[in-house]
Amino acid sequence: MLDLTNVRKTFNARTVNEKVALNGVSLHLEDGDFVTVIGGNGAGKSTMLNAIAGVWPIDSGSIVVDGTDITRLSEHRRAYMLGRVFQDPMTGTAATMQIEENLALAARRGQKRTLRKGITREERNQYRDKLATLGLGLEDRMTTKVGLLSGGQRQALTLLMATLRKPKLLLLDEHTAALDPRTAAKVLQLSRQIIEENHLMTMMVTHNMRDAIAYGNRLIMMNEGNVILDIAGEEKKKLTVEMLMEAFAKASGEAFANDRILLG
């Protein structure tokens, strides 16, 4: 379903600020895989998600989703295959538009625009049913401007928008990092619910080791632009934070020393 083959990306090449972000990353995901991605600052986590999403072109290698080579496709041309939720709750929604209008935009992602009525009664009923599954009461506030919602409500709405048209791949880029612990736990719970119900292939970048262990069926750890650990199945279920740190030290030859992750 997803194949990254020898993907490389260097920023500011041949300058004093040269940074190798992805150093020949190869990765295969099966249909329904829920992979958590962890690593220190600058390890290449978000760069890998940006490469898949087409935010900028990669230097070499290939990216294939569901049998389609998207390596050279622009960001908007591959958007119909992908769903994405960002770290900033303000990024994934249009603040000045109503909740139902945001959902309508998401429902039409990748489709040609026409002059037909903006939102039909049938669509409005569908949106109301979808919002009700979040358990946040947003189904009774469909004409509310999204900018009036809390960060957690906006992130839950963004998650729903990203999966409204079932994507081939869902990308969650530290989507709970800007939320308080209680709200983050709620959004993570909703994420798992939506992913399992729709059998979505998912990559979730996180800075929280416990979340990386608790969620998904597979965990990968990155360091200096490479995947250095890939743990799945029963082995992942038995993982602890201490075991993960030991595995990192063994694979990289150095102690794990990222305060943000350790404190998380």
ABEGO torsion letter per residue (X at the ends): XBBBBGBBBBBGBGBAABBBABBGBBBBBBBGBBBBBBEBBGAGAAAAAAAAAGABBBABEBBBBGGBBAAABBAAAAAAABBBBBABAAAABBAABBAAAAAAAAAABGBBBBABBABBAAAAAAAAAAAAAAGAGAAAAAABBAAABBAAAAAAAAAAAAAABBBABBBBBGAAAABBAAAAAAAAAAAAAAAAAAGBBBBBBBABAAAAAABEABBBBBBGGBBABBBBEAAAAABBAAAAAAAAAAAAGBBBBBAAAAAX
